[in-house]
Structure formats: structure tokens, C-alpha cells
Amino acid sequence: MSKWFIKGLHTDVNRIASENNISRELAILLANRGIIEKNDIDKFLDPRLDRMHKPELMKDIIISGDILQDCIEHEKRIRIIGDYDVDGISSVYILYKALHRAGADVDYVIPDRIQDGYGINQFLVLEAKAQGIDTIVTVDNGISAFSQTKLAKEMGMRVIITDHHDIPEDIPPADAIVNPKQKDCLYPEKLLCGAGIALKLSIHLLERFGINALDDDSLEIAALATICDVVDLIGENRIIAARGLERLNNSQNIGLNALISASGLAGKKIGVYHVGFIIGPSLNASGRLDSAILGLELLLSSRSDEAMAIAIKLRELNEERQFLTRDGVERVENLIETQLGNQSVIVAFDPHIHESVAGIVAGRVKEKYNRPTIVLTRGKEGIKGSARSIEGYHIFNELNKVSHLLERFGGHPMAAGLSLKDANLEQLREMLNRNSRLTEDDLTPKIYIEMPMDPGSFDWNLLSEIEKLEPFGKGNPKPLFGFKGLKIHKAAILGKNSNVLKLIIGKDYTEKLEGMVFSDPEMWVSGARDSFGQQEVENALAGQRNSICMDIVYYPSVNDYMGRKSIQFIIDSYRFKE
């Protein structure tokens, strides 16, 4: 059972509403996000491209431009080395297109997830030298590649690192490092993804040649990466996502349009959900189960037939990934039920879980059990896997405490990757749980409500105001509202798999609103039966008067059915009131 909290207000929302000519409800939502000053509100509600910062504020971006311009003018070869996820693919695409537009002799390499592992490695450095590369540019990786960078420099190559990951103690000896997280970098935005930084470098570089970097599809590809990499959608990320989504809905990219069509999204307005849960995972599947080059070739495709063939292949790979994910989650759940029990830190090992989906499986299990979760499988050399954490448990720090048991590890507070020897598995599980200070309260899911509000209060004007906060995502979550004591006029189980519950609800028996529950309908039936009895449930399912009463957490949405639009309410969580 989750705990519900109302976000605390510590400001005068009436003043905010009056000064900005907005509703009190929108003022509350902005205040809950820490946006209270008029200038900040204006920027948030109107995320224009001209409000982006000059790339030249970013440390080493001018040096990077000098090096790349020298390569172009003197016909020296450039190689981009990326990463195999959506952010990595997008970063390679953006910078490759920019360099190509500037007339550079440029190619790219994306390492294989399983064979090569993450980022630039010694083999790629040696290969670049053997093939006459003058300058290596990393995108979405490289900030921890000290030895690889040192080797490249010793062999006479220049190295530009563009990355957004945390800065290690030992900085690689690159010619230029473009990463706003550097302590001496004055760039105001520290949360750009890899593609966002590649976009900044592209803007700076192309300005040298009198070319507008934003007059092609780079912005929409950066938006794709920004959403999929789950960075905070505030500040410049918000501008990239908002304006990029606009362009994506009118995209001229042949490959992207093919993937949209192959995904059944043609003619629909593409939003954060479609990017994050349909388009992005299909691109990601190439790096998980095949080669990320396939995803890049889709974006670079200039032929519709070729693009559609790749798009169909990516969809097939994503379906395979979904199967592997479901299988992996079931395997871990079975381990929890039969062997692991109620441990505060889940450490699950199954050699049959596909290495490429270990992180996704860990995330799914973490969401279900609200416990830090490490999913381990059999790698080429011993055990390897991924970790996903919860609020209040810094997974990287906790792994650091047991680093003597690990061969390799890396990550940040909420996610990590690791490898270890078989002999250390049980000790790792035992020590993480012994060291855990997680309380029952820590392990109880928490839901934060913007404000109590009767669903019947929503009209099209208020819904339009809330839409001004889009796109929603990390750092700017979709607003949740709460209401106590709703009556149930009717309940109906829908969907070909009977996996959707439709409720007709209201604060009294005269108000009739449409509520949708996308979790297991049988859970609702069972809960209602336990609280109110079988007859009341049967009455509700028959649309007859009943005594069932609920508290709900919900968000409003638009139901567009057969060209008729209506407001409906997506019920995120509920509890019965006896």
C-alpha cells in the first residue's frame, strides 16, 4: 500500500496567479515545481529556441571547433565514437550530419554492447590509428576513458571528448573535453544529455561555416534523445524537447517517418509517451539485440523502401526485447518468491536472462517491489548485470562499500552496472542487505499529489492551462490530483485481455465522470469485494446503485473517440473507503 502526500506550498500562489494572469491551479503547479518568479514562469511557459544559451559558454567548445575546422580545411580524417543506446545513436547522427554539412571527411563507430562493452576502448583506438584517423570525437561517452585517451594521444591522434556523465577524479588527457559538469565549466545548463551536447557543438561548428544547424532535423533527434535518456525536462532540455517534438510531428527524416508508420503512429500527434515508450525502445532494441548501427542507418536513410525495411526490423527486435524482458521479470519474481524472500535489497542472479535487458528487468522489478534491485546474469567473463535504485538509497555509494567483491562497477545514485566473480555473489547479497539502513517507511511507495481537487472541476480552459506545462517527464512530472469519497455509478472490465477498468464516478450520484484504471481490474474487484461485499460489486458491474466509495489519485486527459473529444480521468492509484 502506497502513502499519499500533498506537495507543500510555501509561497503566495494568489500573487503568482494575479501577476502572471493565470489560474490559481496553474500557479500551484508552477510553485510545486519551484517556479515562482515572473521571469522564470515566462521562460517555462514559453520555451523558445532563442532562449537557449550560446554554445561558446561551454568549456572547450571553441577549442573543439578549432580542431574540427582544422580537420575540415586540411582534409584530415575524423572518427566519431558513440554509444549503443538512443542517446548515443542520436549523438552520432547529429554530429555526423553537422560535420558532413561542413564538408568534413568523417565516419563513425558504435561499439557492440556485448562484444565491446560501453564506450571507446583500446581496440577502437588502435583501429583508428591503423586507418589513418587524425581526430577522434567521442559522443555520450569518454569522460572516464583515461587510458584509452592517453593511448590515442601517444599514437599522435587528437581527441575531443563530448559527454554528459559525472566527472571522475582522473580526467582523460584529451585535447578538449566538452562536458558542462566540469567544475570550471560556466555553462548554466548541467543536465543536457549526450545528444544535447552534440547539438551544441554542431551549432558552434556550423556557425563557423555560415550554416544554421537548426534548419534540418537535428533538433527533433536531440528531443528524441532528451526524452529517452530521462534527463530533467527543465531549462534548456525543456526547450529542446518542446520545440523538437513540434518538428518531429512534421519530420522530413525518412527513417524516422518509416519507424512512426511501422509503429502504427502515422497521423497521430507524437508526444512524450510515444517517443519514450514506442519510438525510443525500437531504436534501443538495435543496440540491445543486433547492432546500434542499424538504428543509425535508419536515421541516415535516404530511401523510403530501405527505411521501411529497417523500421520493420527494429519493430521485430523490439518485440523480441519485450519478450525477453517479460521472461526476465518473471524469472526474478520467481526467485523472490521461492528463494530470496523479503530482502530490503534484491540481488537476483539468473544465467538465462539476456544480458542486454538486465537493466530494464531491474527497473521493472524495482517498480513493483519498491526495493533497490540488482539483476545479474552470465556474461562473457563471469557474472555481470545492472542495478536500479529507489529514493533514499544511493546505489553507487553502496556498491563502492563492497567494491572489493566486484571486478568492475560504475553508475550514479539511481542506476549502476557491475561485474563480479561467481564466488562473490552470495557475499555481495549478504553484505548489501546487512549494510542496508532502509526502513519500512523507505520501502513504502510514495505518491505526491499536487492538490486535492474534484474531478468535476475540470473544464477545457483548465485543461488547456495544464497543457502549457507539457512536455512532462523527469523534473516536470505529469500532475497528479487527489479526491476523497467518490461514488461508483458503474464498473466495466474492457480490453481484449480484460486488462482495463472503466469507472463512471462522481462526488455524488448526480455527477457522472469517466475514470480509467490501467492496472489489473481483478485487483479492483477483489478490493471492492473485501471492503463492500460481493453484492455491491455485482451491482457496480451491472450499473446499479451501490455503496462502493473510493479515494483516488488521478490526472485529467482527453479522450478522442470517433472525432468526439471528452475529458476523462486516468486513475493512478486508489483506496476504498468503508
N, C-alpha and C positions, 0 to 999 in steps of 0.2 A: 504494500500500500504506500503510495507516494504522499508526501507532505506538500501542502499548498501554501504559498506565501504571496502576499500583496507587496509589490515593489514600493519601497518607502519614498515619499516625496519630501524634499527639504527646500522647496522653493515656492515662490508665489506664481502658481500656474495661471491665475486670473490675469496677472500683469503680462505674462508671456502671451496669452491669448489676445489680449487687448492690443499690445504693442505690435503684434505681427498679423493682426486681422485673421486669426484662425480660431477654430472651435476650442473649447476648454479640453475636450477629449484629445485633440491632436497636441495641444500644449502639454498634457500629461505624458503622452507617449514620447514626445521630444525630451521632456525633463527626465523621464526614466532612462533615457539614453545619454544623459549628461549634456544635452544640447539646450542651453538656456539663454545664451546671448544672441541678440538680434542678428549680428553678422554671421555667427555660426549657423543659426537657423536658416538664414537666407541661402548660405552655401549648401546646406544639407538638402533643402527642398528644391534647389535649382543647381544640380551638379553639372555645370557647363564645362566643356573642354578648355575654354580659355582660363579656367581656374586651376589648371594643372601647373605644377611648378616647372621652372626651367630645368632641363636635364643637367645643365652646367653646374648646378648646385651640388651634384653628386660627386663625391671624391673619385678622382682618377678617370672620370668620363672624358675629359678633354685629352688626357694622355692616351686613352684608348682610341679616341678619334684620330689623334695624330698618327698612331701606329697603323690603324686601318687605312687612313688616307695615303700613307706612305706605301703600303702594300698595293693599293689600287693604282697609284700613279706610276709605280715601278714594276708592276705586273708580278708581284710576289704572291705566292700561294697562301691562302688562308683555309684553315680547317676548323669547323665548329664541332665541338663535342658536347652532346646533350645528355638528357636522362630519358628513361623509358615510360614516364607517366605523361598525363595530359599537359602538365606544366612544362615538362621537358620537351615534348614534341612541339608544343606551341612556341616555346622559346627559340628552338632551332628554326622553325618556319619563319618567325618574324625577322630574326637577324639574317637568315639566309636570303630572304626576299629583299631586305634592305641593301645588303651587300651586292646582290645581283643587280639591283636597280642602279647602284653606284658604279657598276662596271667591274666588280672585283672578280678575281679568279678564286672561287670559293667552293668548297664541298662540305660534307657533314658526315659525322659518325654518331650513331646512338648505340651504346653498349647493350649486349644481351643481358636480360635480367638474371638468368640462371648461370650462363656460361661466364659472363664478365663481371657481374655484380654492378653496384652503383658507381657511376661517375668515371672520370678519367683514370686509367691505370697504366702500369709500366709498358705493357704490350702496345697500347694505343700510342704512347709517346714514341716508342721505337719505330712503330709502323709509320707514323707521321714523318719522322726524320728520313726514313728509307724512301719515302715517296716525295721528298722534296718540299715539304711544308715549311714555310717561313714563320708563320704565326698561328698558334693555337688559341682559340677563343672557347672557353667553357661557358655554358649556359645552364642555369639551375643546378650547378654542381661546381666543385673545385675548391671551395673555401677551406676544406680540410686536406687537400691533396698536396701536402708539403713535399714529400719525397718525389712524387711524380713531376711536380713543377720544377724542383731542383734538377732532376734528370733532364728535363726539356731544356732548361737554361744551359746546363753543362754541354748539351749537344748543339748549342748555338741557335736554338729557336726562341722566338719571343712568345710570351704567354700573357693573355688577358683573361682574368677570371671575372665572370659575372655570376653572382649568386645571391640568394636571399636567406640562406640558413645562418644559424648563430655562428659567431666568430670564435674560433678555437684559440688556445694560448699561443700556439706556433703558427704564425701567418705564413702562407706559402710565399716564396721569393719571386713572385710574378712581376712582370713589367708594369702591370696595372691591375688593381682589384676594385671592381665596381660592386659594392655591397653597402647599402645605406646603414646597416647595423654596425659598421665600423665606428669606434668611439670618436674618431676625428672627422667623421663624415657629417657635414652640415645639412644634408638633405632632410627636409621636415618629415617626410613620409618614410617610416621604418618598416612598414608591413607589406610592401609590394611583393608579389610572387615573382618567380623567375622570369616569366613572360613579361611582367610589368617592367622589370629592369631591362630586359632585352628591347622592349618598346622604347624606353628612354634613350638607350644607346643608339637605336635606329633613328630616332628623331634628331638627335645631335649629329650623327654622321651624315644623314641625308641633307640636313640644312647646309652643310659644307659644300654640297653639290647643287644647291638651289632646288632641292626636291622636297615636297611635302610628304612626310612619312605617313600621315593620317589620311591621305586621299586614296588609299587602297584598302585591303581587308585586314590590316594589322590590328586595328583597334578591336574588331569583333573577335579575332583569335585571342587577343590579350584578355578580353572579357570572359571568353570560354575558359581559359586557364585560371583566371582570378576566382571564378565561381567554383571550379572543380578542385582547386588547391585549398579551398576552405580557409582563405585568409579573411581578415576582418573587412567587411564591406562598409568601411567608413573612409572619410577623406578621399584621397586620390583613387583608391580601389573602388569606391562608390561611383566616382565619375567614369572610370574605365568600364565598370560593369553596366551602369545605366546607359551610357551612350553606346557602348559596344553591343548591348542587346538590341538597341534600336537598329543598328546597322545589320546585325545578324538576321533580323526579321526581313531585311531586304538585301540579303547577301548575294554577291556576284561570284562567290567562291564555288566553283563547280563541284568540288568534292564535298564540301560542307552541305550543299543543297542535296546532293545524292544521298548523304547519310540521313538528312532530315526526312527525305522521301522514303528511304528504306526503313526508317523507324516509325512510319505511319504518322508523321507530324506535318506533312505538306498541307499548307493552307491554314495551319493553326498559329496563333501568336505564341512565339517561343519565349518562355520565361526561365527563371532560375531553376525551377523544378525540372523542366525538360533538359536543360543543359547539365544539371548536376546528377540526374538520375537516368537519363536516356542517352543523350549525345556523348557526354563525357565518358561514361563507363564503356561505351562501344569503342571509343578511341583508346581508352586504357587497356581494353582487352587485347589489343595488338601487342603491347609490351608485356602483358602477363602470359599469354599463351602462344604467341608467334614472335614477330619482331615489330618493335615500335616503328621501324622504317615504314611498315605498311600504313600506319596511321598518318605518318608524314607524307607519304606518297599520295594519300587521299587528298590532303590539303593542297598539295602541289599539282594535282591532276588538271590537265587542260582539255581532256576529252570526256564527254558525258558517259559514253559506254564503259570506258576504263574506270571512271569514278564510281559508277553504279556497281560494277563487279567488285571493286574493293569494299564499297559500303556494305554490300550483301555479305561479304566475307567477314567484315568486322561485326556485323549483327550476329552471324553464326558463332563467332568466337565469344561474343558477349553472352549468348545463350549457354554456351559451354561453361563460361566463367560462372554464370548464375547457378548452374547445376553443381559445379564443384564447390561453390560457396554454401549452398543448401546442404550438400553432403557433409562438408566440413563442420558446419554449425551443429548438425545432428550428431556427428561423432563426438564433438566436445560436450554437448549436452548429455550424451550417454555416459561419458567419462565422469561428469559432475555427479550424475545420479547414482552411478554404480561404484565409483572409486574415490573421487575427490571430496565429496560431501560439501559441507557448508563452510568452506575456507574463505577468509577475507580477501586473499589474493589467489586468483585462479591461474594455475600453471598446468596447462594441458599439453601432453605430447601424443601425437598420433602420426606414425610414419606415412600413412595413406593420404593425409591432407596435402593437397597440391601446394608447393612452396609459394607460388605466385598469389594465392588467395589467403595466406595465413593472416595478413593484416586485416583484410575485410572480415574474416571469420572472427578474429579477436574483437573487432569493433561491434559486430552483431551480438556476440556473447556478452560483452561488456554492457551493452544497452539493455539486454534482457535481465541480467542479474545485478546490474549496478555495482560491479566489482572490477578492480583492475584485473585485466586478463592478458595472459601471455599464451599464445598458441605456437607450439613448436612442432616441427616435422623433420623428416630426414633430408638433409642437404648432401651436396657432393662430399663434403668433409665434415662429418659429424652432424650434430643437431643444430638447426637454425630456425628462426621464426620472428614473430612480431609481437609487440605489446601495445595495448591501448588502455588508457587510464581514466579515472574519474576525478572530479573536482576534489581537491584536498590531498591527492596522492601524486607526488612528483616522481613519475616512473623512472626518469633518467637518474635522479639522485639515489633512488632506492637500488637501482641496478649498479650504480657506482659503489655502493656499500658492499656489494658482493662481487665486485669486479674480478676478484681472484678466482672465481668459479667460471668466468667467461673467457672465451677466446677473443671475441670482438663484441662491441656494442656501441650504439650511438643513438641520439634522439633528442627529445625535449620533454617538457613536463607531461604531455598527454600521449605521447607515442614514442616508440623506440624499436630498433631492430637489434637482434643479438644472435650469437652463435656460441656453442659450448660443446664439451665432450660428453659422451653418454654417461660416464662415471659421475658427473657432477649434477645430473638432473635432479635427483631426489634431494640432494643437499640444497640446491637452488630453491626448490619449492619450500623446503622446511625453513630455510633462513628468511626468505621473503615474508612468510607468514609469521614467523617468530618476531621479526623486526617490525611488523605492521602495527601501527598505533590506531588503525581505523576503528571507529566506534560504530555502534548500531545506527546512530544518527548519521554518520558519514555514509553508511551503506544504504540509507533510505533515499530513494529518488526524490528530488525536489522540483516542484513546478512553480515558476514565478509568474504571477498574474499582474497585468498592467493596472487593472482597476476592476471593481465589481460593476457589472453593467447588465441590465435586462436586454436580452437579445432583441426584444421587440422595439428597443430604442433606435436600432439601426435603420437608417434610410439611405437613399442613394447619395445624398450630399455628404453624409458622414463617411460612407464607404469610399467615396471619391477622395476625401481628405486623407484617409488612412493609406490609400494607394500612393499618395505622394511620398510615403516612406520607402516605397519599393526602389530597388530590389532588396529583398530580405535575405539574410544569411548570417553568418558568424559576425558578431559585433553589432548587428542590427536585426535581431530575431523577429520573426513574424509575431505580431502582438497577440497575446492570449488574454481573454477576459473571463470573468467568473460570475456565476449567478447561483443563488441557493433556492431550492424549493420549487423546481419546475415540475409541472404536471405532464403526464404522458397521455396524449389522446389516442395514439396508435403506434404500434411497433410492427415492422415488417423486415424479414430477412431476405436480402436480394443478392444478385450476382450468380453467375453460372456455377461458382464454387461455394455459394451460400456464405460469402465472406464479408458482406456489407450489411449493416443495420441502419434502416431508415426509421427515424422517430418523428412523429408530429408532436411538438412540445409547446408549452406556453406557461406564463406565470399563473394563469387561471384557466378555466375551461372554455373561455371565450377566445383567448389568444391562441392562434394556431400557426406555428412556425415549423420549418423543415430543418431537422437536425440529422447529420450523417455520422455514423461511427464506423471507422475502417479497421477496427480491431475485431477479434473473434466474437461474432454475435452470440455464440453459445455462452461466453463468459457473462454477457449481459443477462441472458435468460436465466442462467444459474444464480447470479447475484440477486436478481429481482425475485426469483422463487424463494431464495433463502430469507429475504427480507420481508416479502409480502405474501408469499404463498402461491401455489400452482394456479389457483383460480384467477387471481389478479393478473398473472402473466398471460393466461389464456384470453382474458378479457382484453388486455392490451393488444395482443396479436390479432384479435377479431375486430379491433377498433371500437370496443365498447368501454363504457365508463369503468374506471379502475382507480385504485388508491395509490398506485406507484408514484413516488416522488423522488427527484434526483437533484443533487448539486452537480454543476458541470463547469468544466474549463473548456473554452471554445474560441474559435476565431471565425469571423464572417468571410464568406466567399460568394462568388457569383456563379449561379447555375444557369448555363446557356443551353437550353434544350429545345431543339427544333426551331431555333431562332427566337425563342421566348426567354427573356432573362428574368431571373428572380434571385433574391438574396436567400442563401442557405447558410447553415451554421455547422462547421466541422467540429465535432466534439472530440477534443484531445484526451480528456480524462473525465471520469465521473465517479460519484459515490451515491449510494442510496440513502435516503432519509426515512427512517422508520417512525 
